[in-house]
């Protein structure tokens, strides 16, 4: 069928299982073809095609609330709810989001970009529904990786206590972004090896036919827990939380999925439907991926699986370079330990994990634990490197504050994907961490302008005894012809194109420094450029000198102005009663959508041209 003609999922109610199987194949081809052009989350979406079709067959959205944890696996849901024609714009500027988006469709009842929020949201929806005396179904879909997060377990604890009606679809593919870890994973493994739904159907019929409730139970399963749990079902960890369980069921068998979901929909109270799926199903490179390389991809060649844009010789991704530098330091320092919350591949720690397995720890999707675990290592004399995306670091704020900074422990925090990240949009832009972290005593915050400075800052971080955060963006950098690492004194800035006669000074940091400096030098502009590589502490001597030279200062940052570098400078000159004219370029009080980084900077008027134009007005 023409997927672009789909307006809503109602048509599924009139399809046979065979027709739905054919639809599944068509959707898979559509996803592979489209994502190969735009990039996106491929493997996770290929794994839930049949499951999503079955969910929309059994439940009636938008009245019934069907939604996906994280939301990166909602592409089939988007197709079935009338958005196939928008897929050429997927994750593009002003285009279709790669996650659920309430403004896109009434069928998107929840939106997120981070893991493990779905069960808490479902609990809130269930209470609201019951207080309003309504009767719709609430169906969160959550993966096995997400259950390693404390937030999911906190929610499950209350769900088991409240016993409100909901159907929790446990999408079990043995992966989050990369392979799952932890004791819960072992527990899920035991559930997978128990009797499958297809094996127990015959036993259900046999046992229930001897029961006076007979066919009514078999057809409706209204007395599900009391009548059949002890006969055919062992709910493992879910039973311990007082949540009923059925499964496991083959997540690619639409017939069985429909039967189980129908039964679960008639159950009174919370029930987990355990669905076994294959991440990446239908595309061989995805099916055989065990490292998470096909979780999120850029444009690629469908036939070969190779990316259309390769990193050129002599260049590296920022994350890859930092991972390699960590390995270099770890060769000489056996106390260096790498910690990541389920982002071994995303944070390019594969080489470190392979080289130093005893000093490598993937904590699962548990940012809070990862931070305090790092503090425990540091207080015991080790030198932990906590590698974490900026937008995920937000979830560990209390632990960084209370357990790392308060005790002044030498944890080095690698803040990956700092700044605007582009296609993933609001939930993933790493623009808040400076404002979150800057108030914390004892913490040093730095961001390098290039690979050499990144090498030097990482070396310097491990050469001192305080909490030290190094931000680095998404993207790539040249890495050839580097010198050996050298110490950078904490709180020192670099001044370029320096002259007392210059009327303007641009203060910036990170990957903004080089393009600003290039523009100034190529055009011989009378503008001083300052590399504010330490956002905390400030190099107050440079600030005072710019004031003494009566320069007009432009502070250029691609993060939030509130709490950022410019805020720090304004606070300092106010407290010290320094007369300095400051103009700020940064992100205001708003969330920023998706698109290329250049498009987004231009939209919010923090692109290089806007900054240079402002500087020229003052020259």
C-alpha positions as CSV (number, residue, x, y, z in Angstrom):
1,X,0.0,0.0,0.0
2,X,1.0,3.6,-0.3
3,X,2.1,4.5,3.2
4,X,1.7,8.2,2.4
5,X,-2.1,7.8,2.1
6,X,-2.4,6.6,5.8
7,X,-4.2,9.1,7.9
8,X,-4.7,7.2,11.1
9,X,-4.4,3.6,12.4
10,X,-8.1,2.7,12.0
11,X,-7.5,0.8,8.8
12,X,-5.5,-1.8,10.7
13,X,-8.8,-3.1,12.3
14,X,-9.9,-4.5,8.9
15,X,-6.6,-6.2,8.0
16,X,-5.8,-9.9,8.2
17,X,-2.6,-11.1,9.9
18,X,-1.1,-11.9,6.5
19,X,-1.8,-8.3,5.3
20,X,-0.2,-6.9,8.4
21,X,2.9,-9.0,7.8
22,X,3.1,-7.6,4.3
23,X,2.7,-4.1,5.8
24,X,5.5,-4.8,8.2
25,X,7.9,-5.7,5.3
26,X,6.8,-2.5,3.4
27,X,7.4,-0.3,6.5
28,X,10.9,-1.8,7.0
29,X,11.8,-1.1,3.4
30,X,10.4,2.4,3.8
31,X,12.4,3.0,7.0
32,X,15.7,1.8,5.5
33,X,15.3,3.8,2.4
34,X,14.4,7.0,4.1
35,X,16.8,6.8,7.1
36,X,19.7,6.1,4.6
37,X,19.0,9.6,3.2
38,X,18.3,11.6,6.4
39,X,20.0,9.6,9.1
40,X,18.2,8.7,12.3
41,X,17.6,5.9,14.7
42,X,17.5,2.8,12.5
43,X,18.1,-0.4,14.5
44,X,15.6,0.5,17.2
45,X,12.8,1.3,14.8
46,X,13.4,-1.9,12.6
47,X,12.9,-3.9,15.8
48,X,9.4,-2.7,16.7
49,X,7.5,-2.7,13.4
50,X,5.2,-5.7,14.2
51,X,4.8,-4.6,17.8
52,X,3.7,-1.1,16.8
53,X,1.2,-2.5,14.3
54,X,-0.2,-4.9,16.9
55,X,-0.5,-2.1,19.5
56,X,-2.4,0.1,17.1
57,X,-4.6,-2.9,16.1
58,X,-5.6,-3.7,19.7
59,X,-5.7,-0.2,21.2
60,X,-7.5,2.9,20.0
61,X,-5.3,6.0,19.9
62,X,-5.5,8.8,20.7
63,X,-8.1,7.9,23.3
64,X,-5.9,5.1,24.5
65,X,-2.5,6.4,25.5
66,X,0.2,4.4,23.7
67,X,3.7,5.9,24.0
68,X,7.3,4.9,23.8
69,X,10.1,5.3,26.4
70,X,12.8,7.7,25.0
71,X,10.8,7.9,21.8
72,X,13.6,7.1,19.4
73,X,11.7,4.0,18.2
74,X,8.4,5.7,17.3
75,X,8.9,5.9,13.5
76,X,6.4,3.1,12.7
77,X,4.0,4.9,15.0
78,X,4.5,8.1,13.0
79,X,3.8,6.2,9.8
80,X,0.6,4.7,11.1
81,X,-0.6,8.0,12.4
82,X,-0.4,9.8,9.1
83,X,3.2,11.2,8.9
84,X,4.9,9.0,6.2
85,X,4.9,11.8,3.7
86,X,7.0,14.0,6.1
87,X,9.8,11.4,6.4
88,X,12.1,13.2,3.8
89,X,12.3,16.0,6.5
90,X,13.1,13.6,9.4
91,X,15.4,15.3,11.9
92,X,15.9,18.2,9.4
93,X,15.5,21.9,10.1
94,X,11.8,22.6,10.7
95,X,11.0,19.0,9.8
96,X,9.6,15.8,11.4
97,X,11.1,15.1,14.8
98,X,13.0,11.9,15.5
99,X,11.0,11.6,18.7
100,X,7.4,11.8,19.7
101,X,6.2,15.3,19.5
102,X,2.9,16.5,20.9
103,X,2.7,19.4,18.5
104,X,2.9,16.9,15.5
105,X,0.0,14.7,16.3
106,X,-2.8,14.0,18.7
107,X,-1.5,10.4,18.8
108,X,1.7,11.6,20.5
109,X,0.6,11.9,24.1
110,X,4.1,12.1,25.7
111,X,7.4,13.3,24.5
112,X,10.9,12.6,25.7
113,X,14.4,12.1,24.5
114,X,15.9,10.6,27.6
115,X,15.4,7.1,29.0
116,X,13.1,5.7,31.7
117,X,10.5,8.4,32.0
118,X,7.6,6.4,30.6
119,X,6.5,4.5,33.7
120,X,6.4,7.6,35.9
121,X,4.4,9.4,33.2
122,X,2.1,6.4,32.9
123,X,1.5,6.4,36.6
124,X,0.5,10.1,36.4
125,X,-1.8,9.4,33.6
126,X,-3.4,6.5,35.4
127,X,-4.1,8.6,38.5
128,X,-5.5,11.4,36.4
129,X,-7.8,9.0,34.5
130,X,-9.1,7.4,37.6
131,X,-9.8,10.7,39.4
132,X,-11.7,11.8,36.3
133,X,-13.7,8.5,36.2
134,X,-12.6,7.8,32.7
135,X,-11.7,4.4,31.2
136,X,-9.1,4.7,28.5
137,X,-6.0,2.4,28.4
138,X,-2.5,3.5,29.3
139,X,0.2,1.6,27.4
140,X,3.9,2.6,27.9
141,X,6.4,0.7,25.8
142,X,9.8,0.5,27.6
143,X,13.0,-1.4,26.7
144,X,15.1,-3.7,28.9
145,X,18.0,-1.1,28.9
146,X,15.7,1.5,30.4
147,X,15.0,-0.7,33.4
148,X,18.6,-0.2,34.5
149,X,17.6,3.3,35.4
150,X,16.6,4.0,39.0
151,X,13.8,6.2,37.8
152,X,12.0,3.3,36.1
153,X,12.3,1.1,39.2
154,X,11.1,3.9,41.4
155,X,8.0,4.2,39.2
156,X,7.5,0.4,39.1
157,X,7.6,0.4,42.9
158,X,4.7,2.8,43.1
159,X,2.8,1.1,40.2
160,X,2.9,-2.1,42.2
161,X,1.7,-0.4,45.3
162,X,-1.1,1.6,43.6
163,X,-2.2,-1.3,41.4
164,X,-3.8,1.0,38.8
165,X,-4.8,-0.4,35.5
166,X,-2.1,-0.1,32.8
167,X,-0.4,-2.4,30.2
168,X,3.4,-2.1,30.4
169,X,4.9,-3.4,27.2
170,X,8.4,-4.6,28.0
171,X,10.3,-4.5,24.7
172,X,13.2,-6.9,25.3
173,X,16.0,-6.9,22.7
174,X,19.0,-7.4,25.0
175,X,20.3,-3.9,23.9
176,X,19.9,-0.3,24.9
177,X,22.3,1.7,22.7
178,X,24.9,-1.0,23.1
179,X,24.7,-4.4,24.9
180,X,23.0,-4.2,28.3
181,X,24.8,-4.8,31.6
182,X,23.9,-5.5,35.2
183,X,22.1,-7.9,37.5
184,X,18.6,-7.0,36.0
185,X,19.9,-8.1,32.6
186,X,20.5,-11.6,34.1
187,X,17.0,-11.6,35.6
188,X,15.5,-10.7,32.2
189,X,17.6,-13.5,30.7
190,X,15.9,-16.0,32.9
191,X,12.5,-14.7,31.9
192,X,13.4,-15.1,28.3
193,X,14.3,-18.7,28.8
194,X,11.0,-19.5,30.5
195,X,8.1,-20.9,28.6
196,X,7.1,-18.7,25.7
197,X,3.5,-17.6,25.0
198,X,3.2,-20.1,22.1
199,X,4.4,-22.9,24.4
200,X,1.9,-22.1,27.1
201,X,-1.2,-21.6,25.1
202,X,-1.9,-25.4,25.0
203,X,-1.4,-25.7,28.7
204,X,-3.7,-22.7,29.3
205,X,-6.5,-24.4,27.4
206,X,-5.9,-27.7,29.1
207,X,-5.9,-26.3,32.6
208,X,-8.7,-23.8,32.1
209,X,-11.1,-26.3,30.5
210,X,-11.0,-28.2,33.8
211,X,-11.9,-25.0,35.7
212,X,-15.5,-24.1,36.2
213,X,-14.7,-20.6,34.9
214,X,-13.6,-22.4,31.7
215,X,-13.8,-20.5,28.5
216,X,-14.7,-17.1,30.1
217,X,-11.2,-17.0,31.7
218,X,-9.5,-18.2,28.5
219,X,-11.3,-15.7,26.4
220,X,-11.2,-12.7,28.8
221,X,-8.5,-13.6,31.3
222,X,-10.3,-11.3,33.8
223,X,-9.1,-13.4,36.7
224,X,-5.7,-13.6,35.1
225,X,-3.4,-13.5,38.1
226,X,-5.3,-15.8,40.5
227,X,-6.3,-18.4,37.8
228,X,-3.3,-18.9,35.6
229,X,-0.2,-17.2,37.2
230,X,0.8,-20.3,39.2
231,X,0.1,-22.6,36.3
232,X,2.0,-21.0,33.5
233,X,3.7,-17.8,34.5
234,X,6.7,-16.8,36.6
235,X,6.9,-13.0,36.6
236,X,10.4,-12.9,38.1
237,X,11.4,-9.3,39.1
238,X,8.1,-7.9,38.1
239,X,6.3,-10.2,40.6
240,X,8.6,-8.9,43.3
241,X,7.2,-5.4,42.5
242,X,3.6,-6.7,42.8
243,X,3.1,-6.2,39.0
244,X,1.5,-9.0,37.0
245,X,3.3,-10.5,34.1
246,X,2.6,-12.4,30.9
247,X,5.2,-13.6,28.4
248,X,7.6,-13.8,26.8
249,X,6.0,-13.5,23.4
250,X,7.6,-13.3,20.0
251,X,7.6,-9.6,19.1
252,X,7.6,-10.3,15.4
253,X,4.6,-12.7,15.5
254,X,1.6,-10.4,15.0
255,X,-1.0,-13.1,15.7
256,X,0.5,-13.9,19.1
257,X,1.1,-10.2,19.9
258,X,-2.6,-9.4,19.3
259,X,-3.8,-12.3,21.4
260,X,-1.6,-11.3,24.4
261,X,-2.2,-7.6,24.1
262,X,-6.0,-8.3,24.0
263,X,-5.7,-10.4,27.1
264,X,-3.6,-7.8,28.9
265,X,-6.1,-5.0,28.0
266,X,-8.8,-6.9,29.9
267,X,-6.7,-7.4,33.0
268,X,-7.5,-5.5,36.1
269,X,-4.5,-3.7,37.5
270,X,-1.0,-3.3,36.1
271,X,0.4,-6.0,33.9
272,X,3.7,-6.4,32.1
273,X,3.6,-7.9,28.6
274,X,7.1,-9.3,27.9
275,X,7.9,-9.0,24.2
276,X,11.1,-10.4,22.6
277,X,12.3,-8.4,19.6
278,X,15.4,-8.3,17.4
279,X,16.9,-4.9,17.2
280,X,17.7,-4.0,13.6
281,X,15.5,-6.8,12.2
282,X,15.3,-6.9,8.4
283,X,18.7,-5.2,7.6
284,X,21.7,-7.5,8.1
285,X,24.3,-4.8,9.2
286,X,21.9,-3.8,12.0
287,X,21.0,-7.4,12.9
288,X,24.7,-8.3,13.4
289,X,25.6,-5.1,15.3
290,X,26.6,-5.8,18.9
291,X,28.3,-2.5,19.6
292,X,25.4,-0.1,18.9
293,X,26.9,1.4,15.7
294,X,23.5,1.2,14.0
295,X,21.5,2.7,16.9
296,X,21.8,6.2,15.5
297,X,23.2,6.8,12.0
298,X,23.9,9.4,9.5
299,X,23.1,9.0,5.8
300,X,24.5,5.7,4.4
301,X,24.6,3.5,1.4
302,X,21.9,0.8,1.7
303,X,23.8,-1.7,-0.4
304,X,27.1,-1.5,1.5
305,X,26.1,-0.1,4.8
306,X,28.9,2.5,4.6
307,X,28.3,6.1,5.7
308,X,28.1,8.6,2.9
309,X,30.2,11.1,4.9
310,X,33.5,9.7,6.2
311,X,35.9,11.4,8.6
312,X,38.8,12.5,6.5
313,X,42.4,11.4,7.1
314,X,44.1,13.4,9.8
315,X,40.7,14.2,11.5
316,X,38.8,12.6,14.3
317,X,35.5,13.0,16.0
318,X,35.8,15.0,19.2
319,X,34.6,12.0,21.3
320,X,36.9,9.7,19.5
321,X,39.9,11.9,20.1
322,X,39.1,12.2,23.8
323,X,38.8,8.5,24.1
324,X,42.1,7.9,22.4
325,X,43.8,10.5,24.7
326,X,42.3,8.8,27.7
327,X,44.0,5.6,26.6
328,X,47.3,7.4,26.2
329,X,47.1,8.7,29.7
330,X,45.9,5.3,31.1
331,X,49.0,3.6,29.7
332,X,51.1,5.6,32.2
333,X,48.7,5.9,35.0
334,X,47.1,2.7,36.3
335,X,44.7,4.6,38.6
336,X,42.8,6.0,35.6
337,X,39.3,4.4,35.4
338,X,36.6,5.0,32.7
339,X,33.0,5.1,33.7
340,X,30.0,5.6,31.4
341,X,26.2,5.4,31.8
342,X,25.4,3.0,28.9
343,X,27.4,5.0,26.3
344,X,30.5,3.0,25.5
345,X,30.0,3.3,21.8
346,X,28.4,6.8,21.8
347,X,31.3,8.2,23.9
348,X,34.0,6.3,21.9
349,X,35.3,4.3,24.9
350,X,35.4,1.0,23.0
351,X,39.2,1.1,22.7
352,X,39.6,1.9,26.5
353,X,37.2,-0.9,27.4
354,X,39.0,-3.4,25.2
355,X,42.5,-2.3,26.4
356,X,41.7,-2.0,30.1
357,X,38.7,-4.2,30.9
358,X,39.3,-4.2,34.7
359,X,39.4,-0.4,34.7
360,X,36.2,0.0,32.6
361,X,32.7,0.3,33.9
362,X,29.4,0.6,32.0
363,X,26.9,1.4,34.7
364,X,23.8,1.1,32.5
365,X,21.3,3.9,32.1
366,X,22.1,5.2,35.6
367,X,23.7,8.6,35.5
368,X,23.2,9.2,39.2
369,X,24.9,6.0,40.2
370,X,27.7,6.6,37.7
371,X,28.5,9.9,39.3
372,X,28.5,8.7,42.9
373,X,30.4,5.5,41.9
374,X,33.0,7.8,40.4
375,X,33.1,9.7,43.8
376,X,33.7,6.4,45.6
377,X,36.6,5.6,43.3
378,X,38.1,9.0,43.8
379,X,37.8,9.0,47.6
380,X,39.7,5.7,47.5
381,X,42.6,7.1,45.6
382,X,41.7,6.2,42.0
383,X,41.4,8.7,39.1
384,X,38.0,8.3,37.5
385,X,37.0,9.7,34.2
386,X,33.2,10.0,34.0
387,X,32.3,10.3,30.3
388,X,28.7,11.6,29.9
389,X,26.7,13.5,27.4
390,X,25.8,17.0,28.4
391,X,22.1,16.4,28.2
392,X,22.4,13.3,30.3
393,X,24.6,15.0,32.9
394,X,21.6,17.0,34.0
395,X,20.2,13.8,35.5
396,X,23.2,13.5,37.9
397,X,23.2,17.1,39.2
398,X,22.6,16.2,42.8
399,X,25.4,13.6,42.8
400,X,27.9,15.9,41.2
401,X,27.0,18.6,43.7
402,X,26.7,16.5,46.9
403,X,29.1,13.6,46.3
404,X,31.8,15.0,44.0
405,X,32.1,18.7,44.4
406,X,31.2,19.0,48.1
407,X,34.0,16.6,49.0
408,X,36.3,18.2,46.5
409,X,37.1,14.9,44.8
410,X,39.3,14.7,41.7
411,X,36.8,13.2,39.3
412,X,37.4,14.2,35.7
413,X,34.1,14.7,34.0
414,X,34.1,14.5,30.2
415,X,31.0,16.4,29.0
416,X,30.4,15.0,25.5
417,X,28.0,16.6,23.0
418,X,28.4,20.0,24.6
419,X,26.6,22.9,22.9
420,X,24.1,22.6,20.1
421,X,24.1,19.1,18.6
422,X,21.8,19.5,15.6
423,X,19.4,16.9,14.5
424,X,18.1,15.5,17.8
425,X,16.7,18.8,18.9
426,X,15.5,20.1,22.2
427,X,16.1,17.0,24.3
428,X,19.7,16.6,23.3
429,X,21.2,20.0,22.9
430,X,24.0,20.3,25.5
431,X,23.5,23.9,26.4
432,X,22.5,23.8,30.0
433,X,25.4,22.2,31.8
434,X,27.4,25.4,32.3
435,X,24.6,27.1,34.1
436,X,23.9,24.0,36.2
437,X,27.6,23.4,37.1
438,X,29.1,26.9,37.5
439,X,27.6,27.6,40.9
440,X,29.2,24.4,42.4
441,X,32.3,25.2,44.6
442,X,35.6,23.4,43.9
443,X,34.6,22.6,40.3
444,X,36.8,23.6,37.4
445,X,35.0,24.0,34.0
446,X,37.1,24.1,30.8
447,X,36.5,23.7,27.0
448,X,39.3,23.4,24.5
449,X,39.5,25.3,21.2
450,X,41.2,22.5,19.3
451,X,42.8,19.0,19.6
452,X,46.1,20.2,21.1
453,X,44.3,22.1,23.8
454,X,42.0,19.1,24.4
455,X,45.1,17.0,24.9
456,X,46.6,19.6,27.3
457,X,43.5,20.1,29.3
458,X,42.9,16.3,29.8
459,X,46.5,15.9,30.9
460,X,46.2,19.0,33.2
461,X,42.9,17.6,34.7
462,X,44.6,14.4,35.8
463,X,47.6,16.4,37.2
464,X,45.6,18.2,39.8
465,X,43.3,17.2,42.8
466,X,39.9,18.9,42.2
467,X,36.7,18.1,40.3
468,X,37.5,19.1,36.7
469,X,34.9,19.1,33.9
470,X,36.0,19.3,30.2
471,X,33.3,20.1,27.7
472,X,33.7,19.0,24.1
473,X,31.2,19.2,21.2
474,X,29.7,16.8,18.7
475,X,31.6,17.0,15.4
476,X,35.1,16.5,14.1
477,X,38.5,18.2,14.5
478,X,41.9,18.0,12.8
479,X,44.3,15.9,14.9
480,X,47.6,15.8,12.9
481,X,50.9,17.3,14.0
482,X,50.1,17.5,17.7
483,X,52.8,18.2,20.3
484,X,53.2,16.3,23.6
485,X,50.8,17.2,26.3
486,X,51.7,20.1,28.6
487,X,50.2,21.6,31.7
488,X,47.8,24.5,31.4
489,X,47.5,26.6,34.5
490,X,43.9,26.5,35.8
491,X,42.0,29.7,35.1
492,X,44.2,31.1,32.4
493,X,43.0,32.5,29.1
494,X,44.8,33.1,25.8
495,X,44.7,36.4,24.0
496,X,45.2,36.7,20.2
497,X,45.6,39.6,17.8
498,X,46.3,41.6,20.9
499,X,46.8,45.4,20.6
500,X,45.9,48.2,23.0
501,X,44.6,50.2,20.0
502,X,41.9,47.6,19.2
503,X,38.5,49.0,20.2
504,X,36.7,45.6,20.3
505,X,37.4,42.3,22.1
506,X,35.6,39.1,21.3
507,X,35.6,36.7,24.2
508,X,34.6,33.1,23.3
509,X,35.5,29.5,24.0
510,X,35.6,26.0,22.5
511,X,35.1,25.4,18.8
512,X,34.0,29.0,18.3
513,X,37.5,30.4,18.9
514,X,39.2,29.2,15.7
515,X,36.5,30.5,13.2
516,X,36.4,33.9,15.0
517,X,40.2,34.2,15.0
518,X,40.4,33.2,11.3
519,X,37.8,35.8,10.3
520,X,39.6,38.5,12.3
521,X,43.1,37.7,11.0
522,X,42.2,37.0,7.4
523,X,40.4,40.3,7.2
524,X,42.9,42.2,9.3
525,X,40.2,43.4,11.7
526,X,41.3,45.5,14.7
527,X,39.7,43.0,17.1
528,X,41.2,41.3,20.0
529,X,40.2,37.6,20.4
530,X,40.3,35.9,23.8
531,X,40.1,32.1,24.1
532,X,38.2,31.8,27.4
533,X,39.1,28.1,27.8
534,X,38.3,28.2,31.5
535,X,34.7,29.1,32.1
536,X,35.4,28.6,35.8
537,X,37.5,30.1,37.2
538,X,37.6,33.2,35.1
539,X,40.9,34.8,34.1
540,X,40.1,38.1,35.8
541,X,43.4,39.7,34.8
542,X,42.3,39.6,31.2
543,X,38.9,41.1,32.0
544,X,40.5,43.9,34.0
545,X,43.0,44.6,31.2
546,X,40.2,44.9,28.6
547,X,38.4,47.3,30.9
548,X,41.6,49.4,31.4
549,X,42.1,49.6,27.6
550,X,38.5,50.8,27.3
551,X,37.6,48.0,24.9
552,X,34.0,47.1,24.1
553,X,33.6,43.4,24.8
554,X,31.5,40.9,22.9
555,X,31.0,37.6,24.7
556,X,30.1,34.9,22.2
557,X,28.8,31.6,23.4
558,X,26.6,28.9,21.8
559,X,25.1,27.8,25.1
560,X,22.5,29.5,27.4
561,X,23.4,33.0,28.3
562,X,21.7,32.5,31.7
563,X,24.4,31.2,34.0
564,X,27.0,31.0,31.2
565,X,30.3,32.7,30.6
566,X,28.8,36.1,29.9
567,X,26.8,35.9,33.2
568,X,30.0,35.1,35.0
569,X,31.8,38.1,33.5
570,X,28.9,40.4,34.3
571,X,28.8,39.1,37.9
572,X,32.5,39.8,38.3
573,X,32.5,43.3,36.9
574,X,29.4,44.2,38.9
575,X,30.9,42.9,42.2
576,X,34.3,44.6,41.5
577,X,32.7,47.8,40.2
578,X,34.6,47.6,36.9
579,X,33.4,49.7,34.1
580,X,33.2,47.4,31.1
581,X,30.9,47.6,28.1
582,X,29.6,44.0,27.4
583,X,27.5,42.8,24.6
584,X,26.3,39.2,24.8
585,X,25.6,36.6,22.0
586,X,24.2,33.4,23.3
587,X,20.9,31.4,23.6
588,X,18.1,33.2,25.3
589,X,15.2,31.9,27.4
590,X,14.0,29.3,24.9
591,X,14.4,25.7,23.8
592,X,16.1,25.2,20.4
593,X,14.7,22.8,17.8
594,X,16.4,20.6,15.4
595,X,18.5,21.3,12.3
596,X,22.1,21.7,11.4
597,X,24.2,23.7,13.9
598,X,24.8,26.4,11.4
599,X,21.0,26.7,10.6
600,X,20.2,26.9,14.3
601,X,22.9,29.5,15.1
602,X,21.7,31.7,12.2
603,X,18.0,31.4,13.3
604,X,18.8,32.6,16.8
605,X,21.3,35.2,15.6
606,X,24.4,33.8,17.1
607,X,26.2,32.8,13.9
608,X,29.7,34.1,13.1
609,X,28.4,36.7,10.7
610,X,26.2,38.3,13.3
611,X,29.0,38.5,15.8
612,X,31.5,40.0,13.3
613,X,29.0,42.5,12.1
614,X,28.5,43.7,15.7
615,X,32.2,43.9,16.1
616,X,32.6,46.0,13.0
617,X,30.0,48.5,14.3
618,X,32.3,49.3,17.2
619,X,35.6,49.4,15.3
